[in-house]
Amino acid sequence: MRAFALALVMALSPLAAHAGETVPYTIDGEAFEGYRAKPAGASKGLVVIVHAWGGVTAYEQKRADMIAALGYEAFALDLYGKGNRPADIDAKKREAQKLYEDRARMQKLLLAGLKEARAGGDEATVVIGYCFGGAAALELARSGKALGIRGYVTFHGGLKTPEGESYPASTPPLLILHGGADTSITMEDVAALSRELEAAHLSYEIQVYSGAPHGFTIFDLPAYRKDADEKSWSAFTDFLASHLGG
């Protein structure tokens, strides 16, 4: 909890030394815009954030700043394109669905975003994702194309494996942080993923927080649950310390 409190205080401070900046980049001529936050001192490693279904917003930026406060470089990559930040639920669903229906494009954008993230110099990487971003992070894990990844973390993320996909034997450790009251991603989905990972003999951990609905870490949503948010953040920071050092 102490690491969480420190990161939160620093992230909310307008004078924080690690305050991040937007990062424009292109993929095959298309314009994208991520967000990079650096620690005040030497970086202990890189955390790549995959955004929720609204794109790279103030939420992902705040999380990046909190991660930088812990001593890691953070980069929130962009899967939607510069200026494409859907505001209403229907628009968010449409943008996410486009990538769910084009997994090859999703993988291409994830890998290009990872390359841009590493332009900062860090190679040792943990990839995390929120909601839609959690599903995208697991897509990257299943692709087997992202090298040098130390682990993947999902916060209330999509867990289903599409037909024809599977996790390669080289998949690094996975940490799944899930709300027990989530009706969008059910406990049946959690159990199915556990069975799949067990059958593949992969290293994983699943934490379930009672009473936490979908989106329990998103500060300004009615679904926000402070206790589950802080517990999941603590599990995440422990994971970073184990796999990137801390």
N, C-alpha and C positions, 0 to 999 in steps of 0.2 A: 504493500500500500504506500510505503514511503516513496518509492520510485514513481508511482502514479501521481502522488500529490506534487512532487517536485516538477515532474514533466508538465503537469497541468498549469501550475503557477507560471512557469517559464514560458509556456506556449501562449498564454494569455497576456503576457507582458508586452506592451508596445515597444519596449527598449531591448527585448531579448536579443542577445548577440547572434543567435542562430536563425533569425528571421529569414524566411525563405524568399524565393523569387520565381516568377513564371519562366518557363523555358520553352521557346518555340522550336519545333523541329519538323522535318518533313519525312514522309514515307512515300516513295514512288510519286513524288510531286504533290502529294496531299499535305495540307498544313495541319499540324497538331500542336497542342500546348500543354505541357506538363508543369510540374511544380517541384522545385528542389529546395531542401532545407539541409544545411550543414551544421555540424556541432561546432561549439566554440573552440575546441581543441582538436587533437588528432582523432580521426574517425576509427571506430572499432569495427566497421563493416557497413554494408549497404542494405537498406530495407527498401524494397520496391512495393509500392502500394497500387493495387488495382481498384479503381473507384466503383462505387455503387451505381445504380442505374441512372443517376442524374448527371453523370460525368464528373470531371474534376471540379469540385466545388469548395467552398470555404471549409466544409467538414474534412475533406481529405487534406487540405492545407493545414488545418489545425492538428490533425493526427501526425502529419509529417513534422511539424514543429515540435510536437511532444516527443517524437522519436529522436529528433536531433538533440533535444534536451537530455536524452539518456546517453548521448555520445556516439550515435550512429548517423550516417548520412541517410537521408530519406528522399525518395523520388516517387512522386505520384504520376504514373504514366496516363496517357490519354487514348482511349479506344474509340472515341466518337468523332474527333476532329475539332479544330479550333473554332470556338464560337458556338458549338453544338452542345448546349447545356439544357436539355428538356426540363420544363418546370412542372407540368401537370402529369398526373399518373399515366394517362393514355399515351402521352408522348414518350415518357420514360419506357413504358412497355414496348412501344414500337422500336425504339432505338436498341434496346436490349435484344429484342426478338430478331432483329436483322443479323446480329452476330451469332445468336444461338442457331440460326438457320444457315450460317456460313462459317463453319468452324475453321476452315482453311484461312479465311480472312482474319478471324479472331486470333489464331495462332501467329499469323504474320505480324499483326499489330502488336501483340504481346512481345514477340521476339525483338521487333524494332524498338519498342519502348524500353525493353531491357538493355539493348545496346546503347540507347541514349542515356539511360540511367548510369551505365558504367563509364560514360564519358567523363564522369567526375573523378575517376581514378580507382574506385573500389571494385574489386572483383568478387570477393566473398559476399554472397547475397542470400537474404531471406526474402521470399515473396509472400505478401499478405493481400487479402482482399475482403471487402465488405459486401454482403448481399450478392448482387450480380457479380461483383468483383471477386467474391469467394469462388463462385462457379468458374469464372475465367481463370483464376489462379490454378484450380484443379485441372482445367483444360491444358494449361501450360505444363503442369506436372505429367499429365498423361501423354503429351506429345513426345516427351523424351528428348526434345531438341534444345532445351535450355541447359547449358553446361555451367558448372560452378555454383549451382544452387545448393545451399546448405539445408534448406527446409522451406515448407509452405505452411501458412497459417490462414484459416478462414474464420471470419466472424459472421455468424448467421448467414452463411453462404449456401448456394445451391450445391447439392451433393450427388445428384444422379449422374451416372456414367452413360453417355450416349451409346446407342447400339454400334458395335464395331470398334469401340475404343476400349482400352484397358491401361492399367498402370504398369510400366516397364519395371523389370527387376531392379533397375538402377535408381528408382524413385527415392529421393531423400526423405527424411522424416516429415510426417504430416501432423499438424495440430488442428483439430476441429473444435471450435468453440460455438456451442449451440444452445438455443433457448428451449427449455422443456415445454413451453406453452406456444411454440411456433406452429402455426397452422398452415404456413406456406411450404415449409420444409419440415416434414413430419418425422416423428421418431421412427417410423417404418423406413424412411429414407436413411436415417442415421444407422439403423441396424443393417440395412442392405449394404451400405458402404463398409461397415465394419466387417461383414462377412466377406466382401470382395477383397479388402486389404489383408485379412487373415489368410485367405486362400492364396494370395500372391506373396505371402510371407514378408510383408513390408512393415516398417516401423511407423507406428502412428499412436496418437492419443486423442481421445474424444472426451470433452468436458461438457456436461449438460447442466444448465442453471435453472432451477425450479422457478416457475412463474414468469420466466422471461419470454416475451413474444418475439416475433420476427422484427429485426431492427433494434434490438435492445441496447445497442451502443450509440445510436444516433441521438446526439444531445437534444435537438429541438423537436423530436417527434414524441407523440403521446406514448409510443412504445418504449421509450427510454426507461431503463431500470438501472439505477445507480449501483446497486449491489452487484448485479451481474456484469455491468460494465467494468467495475473496478476489479472483480475477480478474474474476468477474462483478460484484462490488461495485465494483471499480475502474472497470469499464466504465459502470456505472450512475452513479457519482459524476461521471465525465467528461460523461455525457449531461446530468445536472442542470446542471453548470457551463455547458454549451453552450446549454441551452434555458431555464434560469431565471436563470443568472448565478451566479458564484461566485468 
